[in-house]
Amino acid sequence: MRWDERDITLLKELWALGHSAAQIARALGCSRNAVCGRLSRLRLKRGHRPPAAKPRIRPVPKRRLALSAACASPVEKKVSKPLDRQQPNELSKPQLYAMLAEAVKNTG
């Protein structure tokens, strides 16, 4: 959009009256982003507006620690016995090669 002097004076007047950028854009026949861009280039800002509603800040309720039955008295730790693991049978080279050949034959 090309901004001429009439558009800029109307923009300044409407902004000073408190109109929003969308309302000004409708009056000028351009987009809201064009109005916002021109306002920033003209360095026109509004003061900080306080929020419309005042939120109530409620205190957070304190949590109570629940005593569970497991924490009431100490319990002895149960230790499991180590498993007796069997050592794998050692295979000879010809047995390993036969297993490898069988695996290759099954994949192809």
BASE-5355 format. One record per atom (N, C-alpha, C): residue in three letters; chain; z, x, y. Coordinates in pm, 1 decimal. Example, Ala and Ser with C-alpha at 12.3 -4.5 7.8 and 13.67 -1.06 7.14 Angstrom:
residues 2
pt resn = ALA, chain = A, c3 = 780.0, c1 = 1319.0, c2 = -569.0
pt resn = ALA, chain = A, c3 = 780.0, c1 = 1230.0, c2 = -450.0
pt resn = ALA, chain = A, c3 = 780.0, c1 = 1320.0, c2 = -330.0
pt resn = SER, chain = A, c3 = 708.0, c1 = 1285.0, c2 = -225.0
pt resn = SER, chain = A, c3 = 714.0, c1 = 1367.0, c2 = -106.0
pt resn = SER, chain = A, c3 = 787.0, c1 = 1290.0, c2 = 3.0
END
This chain:
residues 108
pt resn = MET, chain = A, c3 = 0.0, c1 = 83.9, c2 = -117.6
pt resn = MET, chain = A, c3 = 0.0, c1 = 0.0, c2 = 0.0
pt resn = MET, chain = A, c3 = 0.0, c1 = 88.2, c2 = 123.6
pt resn = ARG, chain = A, c3 = -78.5, c1 = 48.0, c2 = 220.5
pt resn = ARG, chain = A, c3 = -80.0, c1 = 118.8, c2 = 348.6
pt resn = ARG, chain = A, c3 = 22.5, c1 = 53.0, c2 = 440.1
pt resn = TRP, chain = A, c3 = 106.8, c1 = 136.0, c2 = 495.8
pt resn = TRP, chain = A, c3 = 212.9, c1 = 85.5, c2 = 583.6
pt resn = TRP, chain = A, c3 = 169.5, c1 = 103.6, c2 = 728.2
pt resn = ASP, chain = A, c3 = 156.6, c1 = -6.6, c2 = 801.2
pt resn = ASP, chain = A, c3 = 129.7, c1 = 4.8, c2 = 944.4
pt resn = ASP, chain = A, c3 = 260.4, c1 = -19.5, c2 = 1020.7
pt resn = GLU, chain = A, c3 = 253.5, c1 = -9.6, c2 = 1151.4
pt resn = GLU, chain = A, c3 = 374.0, c1 = -21.6, c2 = 1233.7
pt resn = GLU, chain = A, c3 = 439.2, c1 = -159.2, c2 = 1221.2
pt resn = ARG, chain = A, c3 = 357.4, c1 = -264.2, c2 = 1208.6
pt resn = ARG, chain = A, c3 = 411.7, c1 = -399.7, c2 = 1197.0
pt resn = ARG, chain = A, c3 = 491.5, c1 = -413.2, c2 = 1067.5
pt resn = ASP, chain = A, c3 = 439.0, c1 = -358.9, c2 = 956.6
pt resn = ASP, chain = A, c3 = 509.8, c1 = -366.6, c2 = 828.9
pt resn = ASP, chain = A, c3 = 641.7, c1 = -287.8, c2 = 833.5
pt resn = ILE, chain = A, c3 = 637.7, c1 = -172.9, c2 = 895.5
pt resn = ILE, chain = A, c3 = 758.9, c1 = -89.4, c2 = 901.4
pt resn = ILE, chain = A, c3 = 865.7, c1 = -154.4, c2 = 988.5
pt resn = THR, chain = A, c3 = 825.7, c1 = -214.1, c2 = 1100.7
pt resn = THR, chain = A, c3 = 925.7, c1 = -281.0, c2 = 1185.4
pt resn = THR, chain = A, c3 = 984.4, c1 = -403.2, c2 = 1114.6
pt resn = LEU, chain = A, c3 = 899.1, c1 = -479.1, c2 = 1042.1
pt resn = LEU, chain = A, c3 = 949.7, c1 = -593.1, c2 = 966.8
pt resn = LEU, chain = A, c3 = 1044.2, c1 = -546.6, c2 = 855.6
pt resn = LEU, chain = A, c3 = 1007.8, c1 = -437.0, c2 = 790.1
pt resn = LEU, chain = A, c3 = 1093.4, c1 = -379.6, c2 = 685.4
pt resn = LEU, chain = A, c3 = 1229.8, c1 = -342.0, c2 = 742.4
pt resn = LYS, chain = A, c3 = 1232.0, c1 = -275.6, c2 = 856.5
pt resn = LYS, chain = A, c3 = 1358.3, c1 = -234.2, c2 = 917.3
pt resn = LYS, chain = A, c3 = 1442.0, c1 = -354.5, c2 = 960.1
pt resn = GLU, chain = A, c3 = 1375.5, c1 = -456.8, c2 = 1016.5
pt resn = GLU, chain = A, c3 = 1449.4, c1 = -575.5, c2 = 1060.0
pt resn = GLU, chain = A, c3 = 1511.6, c1 = -649.7, c2 = 941.7
pt resn = LEU, chain = A, c3 = 1431.4, c1 = -671.7, c2 = 837.7
pt resn = LEU, chain = A, c3 = 1482.6, c1 = -744.7, c2 = 721.3
pt resn = LEU, chain = A, c3 = 1592.5, c1 = -666.1, c2 = 650.3
pt resn = TRP, chain = A, c3 = 1576.7, c1 = -533.5, c2 = 646.5
pt resn = TRP, chain = A, c3 = 1679.1, c1 = -449.6, c2 = 582.0
pt resn = TRP, chain = A, c3 = 1809.3, c1 = -454.5, c2 = 661.2
pt resn = ALA, chain = A, c3 = 1798.2, c1 = -454.3, c2 = 793.8
pt resn = ALA, chain = A, c3 = 1917.1, c1 = -460.3, c2 = 878.9
pt resn = ALA, chain = A, c3 = 1986.3, c1 = -595.6, c2 = 865.8
pt resn = LEU, chain = A, c3 = 1908.8, c1 = -702.6, c2 = 839.9
pt resn = LEU, chain = A, c3 = 1968.3, c1 = -835.5, c2 = 822.3
pt resn = LEU, chain = A, c3 = 2035.1, c1 = -851.7, c2 = 685.8
pt resn = GLY, chain = A, c3 = 2013.0, c1 = -756.7, c2 = 595.1
pt resn = GLY, chain = A, c3 = 2079.9, c1 = -762.0, c2 = 465.3
pt resn = GLY, chain = A, c3 = 1994.6, c1 = -818.5, c2 = 353.1
pt resn = HIS, chain = A, c3 = 1864.3, c1 = -832.2, c2 = 374.4
pt resn = HIS, chain = A, c3 = 1776.3, c1 = -880.4, c2 = 268.2
pt resn = HIS, chain = A, c3 = 1763.4, c1 = -774.4, c2 = 158.8
pt resn = SER, chain = A, c3 = 1738.5, c1 = -820.5, c2 = 37.7
pt resn = SER, chain = A, c3 = 1722.3, c1 = -727.0, c2 = -73.1
pt resn = SER, chain = A, c3 = 1581.6, c1 = -670.4, c2 = -71.8
pt resn = ALA, chain = A, c3 = 1560.3, c1 = -564.9, c2 = -149.7
pt resn = ALA, chain = A, c3 = 1428.4, c1 = -502.9, c2 = -156.5
pt resn = ALA, chain = A, c3 = 1327.1, c1 = -600.0, c2 = -216.3
pt resn = ALA, chain = A, c3 = 1368.4, c1 = -682.6, c2 = -311.1
pt resn = ALA, chain = A, c3 = 1277.7, c1 = -780.2, c2 = -371.0
pt resn = ALA, chain = A, c3 = 1237.7, c1 = -886.6, c2 = -268.8
pt resn = GLN, chain = A, c3 = 1329.9, c1 = -930.5, c2 = -187.8
pt resn = GLN, chain = A, c3 = 1298.7, c1 = -1030.3, c2 = -85.1
pt resn = GLN, chain = A, c3 = 1203.3, c1 = -972.1, c2 = 18.9
pt resn = ILE, chain = A, c3 = 1225.1, c1 = -847.9, c2 = 56.2
pt resn = ILE, chain = A, c3 = 1137.7, c1 = -782.5, c2 = 153.5
pt resn = ILE, chain = A, c3 = 998.2, c1 = -764.6, c2 = 94.0
pt resn = ALA, chain = A, c3 = 992.6, c1 = -730.4, c2 = -33.7
pt resn = ALA, chain = A, c3 = 863.2, c1 = -711.5, c2 = -99.7
pt resn = ALA, chain = A, c3 = 784.1, c1 = -841.4, c2 = -102.1
pt resn = ARG, chain = A, c3 = 852.5, c1 = -953.6, c2 = -127.7
pt resn = ARG, chain = A, c3 = 783.5, c1 = -1082.6, c2 = -125.4
pt resn = ARG, chain = A, c3 = 730.8, c1 = -1114.9, c2 = 14.0
pt resn = ALA, chain = A, c3 = 809.1, c1 = -1081.7, c2 = 115.2
pt resn = ALA, chain = A, c3 = 766.7, c1 = -1110.4, c2 = 252.8
pt resn = ALA, chain = A, c3 = 647.3, c1 = -1023.7, c2 = 294.3
pt resn = LEU, chain = A, c3 = 644.6, c1 = -900.3, c2 = 246.0
pt resn = LEU, chain = A, c3 = 536.7, c1 = -808.8, c2 = 283.7
pt resn = LEU, chain = A, c3 = 416.5, c1 = -817.3, c2 = 189.8
pt resn = GLY, chain = A, c3 = 435.2, c1 = -879.2, c2 = 72.6
pt resn = GLY, chain = A, c3 = 324.9, c1 = -890.0, c2 = -23.3
pt resn = GLY, chain = A, c3 = 298.3, c1 = -760.8, c2 = -97.6
pt resn = CYS, chain = A, c3 = 405.7, c1 = -689.3, c2 = -132.8
pt resn = CYS, chain = A, c3 = 389.9, c1 = -565.1, c2 = -208.6
pt resn = CYS, chain = A, c3 = 496.2, c1 = -562.1, c2 = -316.9
pt resn = SER, chain = A, c3 = 503.3, c1 = -452.1, c2 = -390.2
pt resn = SER, chain = A, c3 = 600.6, c1 = -443.4, c2 = -499.1
pt resn = SER, chain = A, c3 = 737.1, c1 = -398.9, c2 = -447.0
pt resn = ARG, chain = A, c3 = 837.7, c1 = -426.4, c2 = -526.9
pt resn = ARG, chain = A, c3 = 973.9, c1 = -385.6, c2 = -491.5
pt resn = ARG, chain = A, c3 = 984.0, c1 = -233.3, c2 = -489.5
pt resn = ASN, chain = A, c3 = 914.9, c1 = -166.7, c2 = -582.6
pt resn = ASN, chain = A, c3 = 919.4, c1 = -20.5, c2 = -585.9
pt resn = ASN, chain = A, c3 = 856.8, c1 = 40.5, c2 = -461.1
pt resn = ALA, chain = A, c3 = 752.7, c1 = -23.8, c2 = -407.4
pt resn = ALA, chain = A, c3 = 692.0, c1 = 26.0, c2 = -283.3
pt resn = ALA, chain = A, c3 = 792.0, c1 = 16.1, c2 = -168.4
pt resn = VAL, chain = A, c3 = 866.2, c1 = -93.2, c2 = -164.6
pt resn = VAL, chain = A, c3 = 967.5, c1 = -110.0, c2 = -59.9
pt resn = VAL, chain = A, c3 = 1078.6, c1 = -7.2, c2 = -76.3
pt resn = CYS, chain = A, c3 = 1124.3, c1 = 11.5, c2 = -199.3
pt resn = CYS, chain = A, c3 = 1232.1, c1 = 110.1, c2 = -223.6
pt resn = CYS, chain = A, c3 = 1185.9, c1 = 250.4, c2 = -187.1
pt resn = GLY, chain = A, c3 = 1062.2, c1 = 283.4, c2 = -220.0
pt resn = GLY, chain = A, c3 = 1009.4, c1 = 415.0, c2 = -185.1
pt resn = GLY, chain = A, c3 = 1001.1, c1 = 435.1, c2 = -34.9
pt resn = ARG, chain = A, c3 = 955.4, c1 = 332.9, c2 = 37.2
pt resn = ARG, chain = A, c3 = 945.3, c1 = 344.5, c2 = 182.5
pt resn = ARG, chain = A, c3 = 1084.2, c1 = 354.2, c2 = 244.7
pt resn = LEU, chain = A, c3 = 1180.0, c1 = 278.1, c2 = 191.5
pt resn = LEU, chain = A, c3 = 1317.6, c1 = 285.3, c2 = 243.0
pt resn = LEU, chain = A, c3 = 1375.8, c1 = 424.7, c2 = 224.1
pt resn = SER, chain = A, c3 = 1347.6, c1 = 485.1, c2 = 110.1
pt resn = SER, chain = A, c3 = 1402.8, c1 = 619.3, c2 = 87.7
pt resn = SER, chain = A, c3 = 1333.0, c1 = 722.0, c2 = 175.9
pt resn = ARG, chain = A, c3 = 1201.4, c1 = 705.4, c2 = 198.8
pt resn = ARG, chain = A, c3 = 1131.8, c1 = 799.4, c2 = 287.5
pt resn = ARG, chain = A, c3 = 1174.3, c1 = 782.8, c2 = 432.7
pt resn = LEU, chain = A, c3 = 1211.3, c1 = 660.6, c2 = 470.5
pt resn = LEU, chain = A, c3 = 1262.5, c1 = 637.5, c2 = 606.1
pt resn = LEU, chain = A, c3 = 1411.5, c1 = 669.3, c2 = 616.8
pt resn = ARG, chain = A, c3 = 1471.3, c1 = 703.8, c2 = 503.8
pt resn = ARG, chain = A, c3 = 1615.2, c1 = 735.6, c2 = 494.6
pt resn = ARG, chain = A, c3 = 1702.7, c1 = 621.5, c2 = 542.0
pt resn = LEU, chain = A, c3 = 1662.1, c1 = 500.0, c2 = 505.9
pt resn = LEU, chain = A, c3 = 1742.7, c1 = 382.1, c2 = 537.9
pt resn = LEU, chain = A, c3 = 1831.6, c1 = 352.2, c2 = 418.4
pt resn = LYS, chain = A, c3 = 1960.4, c1 = 351.9, c2 = 441.6
pt resn = LYS, chain = A, c3 = 2057.0, c1 = 325.3, c2 = 335.4
pt resn = LYS, chain = A, c3 = 2154.6, c1 = 220.8, c2 = 382.5
pt resn = ARG, chain = A, c3 = 2212.1, c1 = 153.5, c2 = 285.9
pt resn = ARG, chain = A, c3 = 2319.3, c1 = 59.7, c2 = 317.4
pt resn = ARG, chain = A, c3 = 2450.5, c1 = 125.3, c2 = 281.8
pt resn = GLY, chain = A, c3 = 2554.2, c1 = 76.0, c2 = 346.1
pt resn = GLY, chain = A, c3 = 2686.5, c1 = 125.3, c2 = 310.8
pt resn = GLY, chain = A, c3 = 2724.8, c1 = 77.0, c2 = 171.3
pt resn = HIS, chain = A, c3 = 2827.2, c1 = 133.4, c2 = 118.0
pt resn = HIS, chain = A, c3 = 2874.2, c1 = 94.4, c2 = -15.6
pt resn = HIS, chain = A, c3 = 2924.8, c1 = -48.9, c2 = -11.9
pt resn = ARG, chain = A, c3 = 2875.6, c1 = -130.2, c2 = -103.6
pt resn = ARG, chain = A, c3 = 2920.2, c1 = -268.5, c2 = -111.6
pt resn = ARG, chain = A, c3 = 3028.2, c1 = -278.3, c2 = -218.3
pt resn = PRO, chain = A, c3 = 3139.0, c1 = -339.6, c2 = -184.7
pt resn = PRO, chain = A, c3 = 3244.5, c1 = -354.0, c2 = -285.4
pt resn = PRO, chain = A, c3 = 3197.7, c1 = -449.5, c2 = -395.2
pt resn = PRO, chain = A, c3 = 3249.8, c1 = -435.8, c2 = -515.2
pt resn = PRO, chain = A, c3 = 3209.7, c1 = -524.7, c2 = -623.6
pt resn = PRO, chain = A, c3 = 3247.1, c1 = -668.7, c2 = -591.7
pt resn = ALA, chain = A, c3 = 3166.2, c1 = -760.7, c2 = -641.3
pt resn = ALA, chain = A, c3 = 3187.3, c1 = -902.8, c2 = -611.5
pt resn = ALA, chain = A, c3 = 3315.7, c1 = -954.3, c2 = -676.4
pt resn = ALA, chain = A, c3 = 3342.4, c1 = -912.9, c2 = -796.5
pt resn = ALA, chain = A, c3 = 3461.9, c1 = -959.3, c2 = -866.6
pt resn = ALA, chain = A, c3 = 3558.0, c1 = -842.7, c2 = -884.5
pt resn = LYS, chain = A, c3 = 3685.6, c1 = -871.9, c2 = -872.4
pt resn = LYS, chain = A, c3 = 3785.4, c1 = -767.9, c2 = -893.6
pt resn = LYS, chain = A, c3 = 3833.5, c1 = -778.4, c2 = -1037.8
pt resn = PRO, chain = A, c3 = 3802.7, c1 = -679.3, c2 = -1119.9
pt resn = PRO, chain = A, c3 = 3844.4, c1 = -687.8, c2 = -1259.5
pt resn = PRO, chain = A, c3 = 3994.8, c1 = -666.7, c2 = -1273.5
pt resn = ARG, chain = A, c3 = 4052.3, c1 = -741.7, c2 = -1366.9
pt resn = ARG, chain = A, c3 = 4194.1, c1 = -722.5, c2 = -1396.3
pt resn = ARG, chain = A, c3 = 4206.5, c1 = -614.4, c2 = -1502.0
pt resn = ILE, chain = A, c3 = 4291.9, c1 = -520.0, c2 = -1478.1
pt resn = ILE, chain = A, c3 = 4313.9, c1 = -413.2, c2 = -1574.4
pt resn = ILE, chain = A, c3 = 4437.3, c1 = -448.9, c2 = -1654.8
pt resn = ARG, chain = A, c3 = 4415.3, c1 = -469.6, c2 = -1783.7
pt resn = ARG, chain = A, c3 = 4525.6, c1 = -506.8, c2 = -1871.3
pt resn = ARG, chain = A, c3 = 4576.4, c1 = -383.7, c2 = -1945.2
pt resn = PRO, chain = A, c3 = 4706.1, c1 = -373.6, c2 = -1964.2
pt resn = PRO, chain = A, c3 = 4757.7, c1 = -258.1, c2 = -2037.8
pt resn = PRO, chain = A, c3 = 4718.7, c1 = -266.8, c2 = -2185.1
pt resn = VAL, chain = A, c3 = 4699.4, c1 = -151.3, c2 = -2243.3
pt resn = VAL, chain = A, c3 = 4663.6, c1 = -143.7, c2 = -2384.4
pt resn = VAL, chain = A, c3 = 4791.7, c1 = -159.5, c2 = -2466.2
pt resn = PRO, chain = A, c3 = 4793.4, c1 = -250.4, c2 = -2563.2
pt resn = PRO, chain = A, c3 = 4915.5, c1 = -266.8, c2 = -2642.8
pt resn = PRO, chain = A, c3 = 4941.9, c1 = -143.4, c2 = -2728.3
pt resn = LYS, chain = A, c3 = 5069.7, c1 = -109.7, c2 = -2742.3
pt resn = LYS, chain = A, c3 = 5106.5, c1 = 5.9, c2 = -2822.2
pt resn = LYS, chain = A, c3 = 5099.8, c1 = -31.2, c2 = -2969.7
pt resn = ARG, chain = A, c3 = 5052.5, c1 = 62.6, c2 = -3048.5
pt resn = ARG, chain = A, c3 = 5041.6, c1 = 38.4, c2 = -3192.0
pt resn = ARG, chain = A, c3 = 5170.4, c1 = 80.8, c2 = -3261.3
pt resn = ARG, chain = A, c3 = 5208.4, c1 = 0.0, c2 = -3357.9
pt resn = ARG, chain = A, c3 = 5324.9, c1 = 36.4, c2 = -3438.0
pt resn = ARG, chain = A, c3 = 5277.0, c1 = 108.5, c2 = -3562.9
pt resn = LEU, chain = A, c3 = 5349.1, c1 = 210.5, c2 = -3599.8
pt resn = LEU, chain = A, c3 = 5314.5, c1 = 282.3, c2 = -3721.3
pt resn = LEU, chain = A, c3 = 5368.0, c1 = 204.6, c2 = -3840.9
pt resn = ALA, chain = A, c3 = 5280.7, c1 = 173.1, c2 = -3931.8
pt resn = ALA, chain = A, c3 = 5320.2, c1 = 95.8, c2 = -4049.9
pt resn = ALA, chain = A, c3 = 5370.2, c1 = 190.6, c2 = -4157.6
pt resn = LEU, chain = A, c3 = 5481.1, c1 = 154.1, c2 = -4218.2
pt resn = LEU, chain = A, c3 = 5533.4, c1 = 232.1, c2 = -4329.9
pt resn = LEU, chain = A, c3 = 5472.9, c1 = 176.7, c2 = -4457.5
pt resn = SER, chain = A, c3 = 5402.4, c1 = 260.7, c2 = -4526.5
pt resn = SER, chain = A, c3 = 5344.4, c1 = 215.4, c2 = -4651.9
pt resn = SER, chain = A, c3 = 5437.1, c1 = 254.3, c2 = -4766.4
pt resn = ALA, chain = A, c3 = 5418.6, c1 = 190.9, c2 = -4878.8
pt resn = ALA, chain = A, c3 = 5503.9, c1 = 215.9, c2 = -4995.1
pt resn = ALA, chain = A, c3 = 5486.9, c1 = 358.8, c2 = -5045.1
pt resn = ALA, chain = A, c3 = 5370.5, c1 = 415.4, c2 = -5028.1
pt resn = ALA, chain = A, c3 = 5345.8, c1 = 550.6, c2 = -5076.0
pt resn = ALA, chain = A, c3 = 5421.9, c1 = 653.2, c2 = -4992.8
pt resn = CYS, chain = A, c3 = 5448.9, c1 = 622.8, c2 = -4868.0
pt resn = CYS, chain = A, c3 = 5517.1, c1 = 717.4, c2 = -4781.2
pt resn = CYS, chain = A, c3 = 5669.8, c1 = 701.8, c2 = -4786.3
pt resn = ALA, chain = A, c3 = 5717.9, c1 = 599.5, c2 = -4851.9
pt resn = ALA, chain = A, c3 = 5860.8, c1 = 571.8, c2 = -4849.9
pt resn = ALA, chain = A, c3 = 5940.4, c1 = 680.7, c2 = -4921.2
pt resn = SER, chain = A, c3 = 5893.5, c1 = 728.0, c2 = -5034.3
pt resn = SER, chain = A, c3 = 5965.7, c1 = 833.1, c2 = -5106.3
pt resn = SER, chain = A, c3 = 5866.8, c1 = 934.5, c2 = -5160.5
pt resn = PRO, chain = A, c3 = 5905.8, c1 = 1061.6, c2 = -5164.0
pt resn = PRO, chain = A, c3 = 5813.0, c1 = 1163.0, c2 = -5212.6
pt resn = PRO, chain = A, c3 = 5788.2, c1 = 1147.8, c2 = -5362.6
pt resn = VAL, chain = A, c3 = 5669.3, c1 = 1177.9, c2 = -5404.4
pt resn = VAL, chain = A, c3 = 5629.4, c1 = 1166.9, c2 = -5543.9
pt resn = VAL, chain = A, c3 = 5585.1, c1 = 1303.8, c2 = -5590.3
pt resn = GLU, chain = A, c3 = 5618.9, c1 = 1335.6, c2 = -5714.8
pt resn = GLU, chain = A, c3 = 5578.9, c1 = 1465.5, c2 = -5768.4
pt resn = GLU, chain = A, c3 = 5426.7, c1 = 1470.2, c2 = -5781.7
pt resn = LYS, chain = A, c3 = 5373.4, c1 = 1587.5, c2 = -5756.4
pt resn = LYS, chain = A, c3 = 5229.6, c1 = 1603.7, c2 = -5768.9
pt resn = LYS, chain = A, c3 = 5192.5, c1 = 1615.7, c2 = -5915.6
pt resn = LYS, chain = A, c3 = 5084.2, c1 = 1549.8, c2 = -5951.9
pt resn = LYS, chain = A, c3 = 5034.2, c1 = 1560.7, c2 = -6087.8
pt resn = LYS, chain = A, c3 = 4929.1, c1 = 1670.0, c2 = -6090.1
pt resn = VAL, chain = A, c3 = 4949.1, c1 = 1763.9, c2 = -6179.4
pt resn = VAL, chain = A, c3 = 4854.1, c1 = 1873.2, c2 = -6192.7
pt resn = VAL, chain = A, c3 = 4783.2, c1 = 1855.7, c2 = -6325.3
pt resn = SER, chain = A, c3 = 4652.4, c1 = 1847.8, c2 = -6320.7
pt resn = SER, chain = A, c3 = 4577.2, c1 = 1831.1, c2 = -6445.2
pt resn = SER, chain = A, c3 = 4561.2, c1 = 1965.9, c2 = -6514.3
pt resn = LYS, chain = A, c3 = 4544.3, c1 = 1959.8, c2 = -6643.3
pt resn = LYS, chain = A, c3 = 4526.0, c1 = 2082.0, c2 = -6721.6
pt resn = LYS, chain = A, c3 = 4383.4, c1 = 2131.2, c2 = -6703.0
pt resn = PRO, chain = A, c3 = 4366.6, c1 = 2262.5, c2 = -6702.2
pt resn = PRO, chain = A, c3 = 4230.6, c1 = 2314.5, c2 = -6691.6
pt resn = PRO, chain = A, c3 = 4150.9, c1 = 2278.8, c2 = -6817.0
pt resn = LEU, chain = A, c3 = 4024.7, c1 = 2245.4, c2 = -6797.0
pt resn = LEU, chain = A, c3 = 3939.7, c1 = 2208.2, c2 = -6908.7
pt resn = LEU, chain = A, c3 = 3896.0, c1 = 2332.5, c2 = -6983.9
pt resn = ASP, chain = A, c3 = 3894.7, c1 = 2321.6, c2 = -7114.1
pt resn = ASP, chain = A, c3 = 3843.8, c1 = 2430.5, c2 = -7195.8
pt resn = ASP, chain = A, c3 = 3692.3, c1 = 2416.2, c2 = -7200.5
pt resn = ARG, chain = A, c3 = 3626.2, c1 = 2502.6, c2 = -7133.0
pt resn = ARG, chain = A, c3 = 3480.7, c1 = 2495.5, c2 = -7127.7
pt resn = ARG, chain = A, c3 = 3423.4, c1 = 2583.6, c2 = -7237.1
pt resn = GLN, chain = A, c3 = 3328.3, c1 = 2527.5, c2 = -7304.9
pt resn = GLN, chain = A, c3 = 3264.0, c1 = 2604.0, c2 = -7410.4
pt resn = GLN, chain = A, c3 = 3155.8, c1 = 2691.2, c2 = -7350.0
pt resn = GLN, chain = A, c3 = 3147.4, c1 = 2810.9, c2 = -7399.1
pt resn = GLN, chain = A, c3 = 3044.4, c1 = 2901.3, c2 = -7353.9
pt resn = GLN, chain = A, c3 = 2911.3, c1 = 2857.1, c2 = -7413.1
pt resn = PRO, chain = A, c3 = 2804.1, c1 = 2854.8, c2 = -7334.8
pt resn = PRO, chain = A, c3 = 2675.1, c1 = 2815.1, c2 = -7390.0
pt resn = PRO, chain = A, c3 = 2626.3, c1 = 2918.9, c2 = -7490.3
pt resn = ASN, chain = A, c3 = 2556.3, c1 = 2868.7, c2 = -7588.4
pt resn = ASN, chain = A, c3 = 2500.3, c1 = 2960.5, c2 = -7688.3
pt resn = ASN, chain = A, c3 = 2394.1, c1 = 3045.9, c2 = -7621.4
pt resn = GLU, chain = A, c3 = 2395.2, c1 = 3172.5, c2 = -7655.3
pt resn = GLU, chain = A, c3 = 2294.4, c1 = 3260.9, c2 = -7598.3
pt resn = GLU, chain = A, c3 = 2165.8, c1 = 3243.8, c2 = -7676.5
pt resn = LEU, chain = A, c3 = 2056.6, c1 = 3234.8, c2 = -7602.4
pt resn = LEU, chain = A, c3 = 1926.3, c1 = 3216.0, c2 = -7664.2
pt resn = LEU, chain = A, c3 = 1850.0, c1 = 3347.1, c2 = -7661.0
pt resn = SER, chain = A, c3 = 1767.1, c1 = 3363.2, c2 = -7760.5
pt resn = SER, chain = A, c3 = 1686.1, c1 = 3485.3, c2 = -7765.4
pt resn = SER, chain = A, c3 = 1562.2, c1 = 3465.7, c2 = -7677.7
pt resn = LYS, chain = A, c3 = 1491.7, c1 = 3576.4, c2 = -7651.0
pt resn = LYS, chain = A, c3 = 1373.0, c1 = 3568.9, c2 = -7567.5
pt resn = LYS, chain = A, c3 = 1266.9, c1 = 3478.0, c2 = -7628.3
pt resn = PRO, chain = A, c3 = 1238.6, c1 = 3486.1, c2 = -7757.1
pt resn = PRO, chain = A, c3 = 1136.7, c1 = 3396.2, c2 = -7812.5
pt resn = PRO, chain = A, c3 = 1175.0, c1 = 3248.1, c2 = -7799.5
pt resn = GLN, chain = A, c3 = 1305.6, c1 = 3216.5, c2 = -7809.2
pt resn = GLN, chain = A, c3 = 1348.8, c1 = 3078.4, c2 = -7793.0
pt resn = GLN, chain = A, c3 = 1330.0, c1 = 3032.6, c2 = -7647.9
pt resn = LEU, chain = A, c3 = 1362.0, c1 = 3119.8, c2 = -7550.1
pt resn = LEU, chain = A, c3 = 1344.2, c1 = 3087.4, c2 = -7409.7
pt resn = LEU, chain = A, c3 = 1196.4, c1 = 3065.6, c2 = -7376.5
pt resn = TYR, chain = A, c3 = 1109.7, c1 = 3153.2, c2 = -7429.1
pt resn = TYR, chain = A, c3 = 966.8, c1 = 3137.5, c2 = -7405.1
pt resn = TYR, chain = A, c3 = 913.8, c1 = 3008.4, c2 = -7465.8
pt resn = ALA, chain = A, c3 = 963.9, c1 = 2970.8, c2 = -7582.5
pt resn = ALA, chain = A, c3 = 920.2, c1 = 2846.2, c2 = -7646.0
pt resn = ALA, chain = A, c3 = 964.9, c1 = 2724.9, c2 = -7562.8
pt resn = MET, chain = A, c3 = 1087.4, c1 = 2732.1, c2 = -7508.2
pt resn = MET, chain = A, c3 = 1135.5, c1 = 2622.0, c2 = -7423.7
pt resn = MET, chain = A, c3 = 1052.4, c1 = 2612.2, c2 = -7295.7
pt resn = LEU, chain = A, c3 = 1016.6, c1 = 2727.6, c2 = -7238.2
pt resn = LEU, chain = A, c3 = 937.4, c1 = 2728.4, c2 = -7117.5
pt resn = LEU, chain = A, c3 = 797.2, c1 = 2674.6, c2 = -7144.0
pt resn = ALA, chain = A, c3 = 737.1, c1 = 2713.7, c2 = -7255.4
pt resn = ALA, chain = A, c3 = 605.9, c1 = 2663.5, c2 = -7290.6
pt resn = ALA, chain = A, c3 = 608.1, c1 = 2512.4, c2 = -7312.9
pt resn = GLU, chain = A, c3 = 714.9, c1 = 2461.9, c2 = -7374.4
pt resn = GLU, chain = A, c3 = 729.4, c1 = 2317.5, c2 = -7397.1
pt resn = GLU, chain = A, c3 = 743.1, c1 = 2243.0, c2 = -7263.9
pt resn = ALA, chain = A, c3 = 817.9, c1 = 2300.7, c2 = -7168.8
pt resn = ALA, chain = A, c3 = 836.5, c1 = 2236.9, c2 = -7039.0
pt resn = ALA, chain = A, c3 = 705.3, c1 = 2234.3, c2 = -6960.9
pt resn = VAL, chain = A, c3 = 627.9, c1 = 2343.9, c2 = -6967.7
pt resn = VAL, chain = A, c3 = 500.4, c1 = 2348.2, c2 = -6897.3
pt resn = VAL, chain = A, c3 = 403.9, c1 = 2249.7, c2 = -6958.8
pt resn = LYS, chain = A, c3 = 405.4, c1 = 2235.7, c2 = -7089.5
pt resn = LYS, chain = A, c3 = 316.1, c1 = 2142.5, c2 = -7157.6
pt resn = LYS, chain = A, c3 = 351.4, c1 = 1997.6, c2 = -7120.7
pt resn = ASN, chain = A, c3 = 479.1, c1 = 1967.6, c2 = -7102.6
pt resn = ASN, chain = A, c3 = 521.5, c1 = 1831.0, c2 = -7068.2
pt resn = ASN, chain = A, c3 = 491.2, c1 = 1794.2, c2 = -6923.3
pt resn = THR, chain = A, c3 = 483.8, c1 = 1892.1, c2 = -6833.0
pt resn = THR, chain = A, c3 = 457.3, c1 = 1861.6, c2 = -6692.8
pt resn = THR, chain = A, c3 = 309.6, c1 = 1842.6, c2 = -6664.6
pt resn = GLY, chain = A, c3 = 221.5, c1 = 1898.6, c2 = -6744.2
pt resn = GLY, chain = A, c3 = 77.2, c1 = 1893.8, c2 = -6716.9
pt resn = GLY, chain = A, c3 = 14.0, c1 = 1774.1, c2 = -6767.9
END
